[in-house]
């Protein structure tokens, strides 16, 4: 009921949800409503086509100039040097994955010189680092060197519940599954000099990963190493303290999870000195693999990849062909609509639009 002194009309106005009578709320502000015609649409298609196709051609040519050499060393290419007629994958399986190590040597040749900076990658196929529980299985506070118990998200790799009861450092499924094959390259009998420094994102190393105080005691006494690791985090690179523990760049690269099941991660960079001043010369090489990482149990594959780069990064023709495809589609669209426009051109498009509006209004009224 309306209160005293309040009319029924006032009460109805209070209850009304009608927007205020302003230019903004009643949508009376000045507006530009473009009318798309052939004279405006056709030039847009033409410009996009003429722009995208050359850009795509440049990107494809640039990508093709990047040199790559891939070696799959999962099984038959990697025969054990100690067990006759046995692949390293079989050697690990026969040992029931109890920490057995296998070594193999793979000979290959580079038909072209890889000039300039050369990068070495390991690649994994059918490996799902993007699984939700896998991605969450880490403790970012622990990786920043902060004290405290490992996060529950690290389960079942939070602590050594069957032994010492100590937390794992680092904890979680990502850290526990760290790639640990050792890959080295020989040019004839000469070792190819490489570096493991500068392979991780500088922002990751500076912001996301820090070693705790008294790191040596932290990693070796107060915490246990993850179950699948052969050494503690403080033994990842004992020759360089800045590249050890949580700040080890191999570890940092692995902890940046991949979005797709087929991926590659930077393993080493070529040190350009002496024989390799200008890059990798063409010739015969030997890849020496210390095979520790099993993948055949889940139908995975492992690769060793040698690659150069360009101003747009590594070899990736997809972007260039995408530009070309869009440009071609726009050019075809331009030609089709241009022919239609010339065939059924209307002298006064405004008159045609007004006639269409009036016709629609008659239909609505009827």
Secondary structure by P-SEA (a helix, b strand, c coil): cccccccaaaaaaaaccccccccccccccbbbbbbbccccaaaaaaaaaacaaaaaaaaaaaaaabbbbbbbcccccccccccccccaaaaaaaacccbbbbbbbbbbbbccccccbbbbbbbbcccccccccccccccccccccccccccccccccccccccccccccccccccccccbbbbbbbcccccccccccccccccccccccccccaaaaaacccccccccccccccccccccccccccccaaaaaaaccccccccccccccccccccccccccccbbbbbbbccccccccbbbbbbbbbcccccccccaaaaaaaaaaaaaaaaaaaaaaaaaaacccccaaaaaaaaaaaaaaaaac
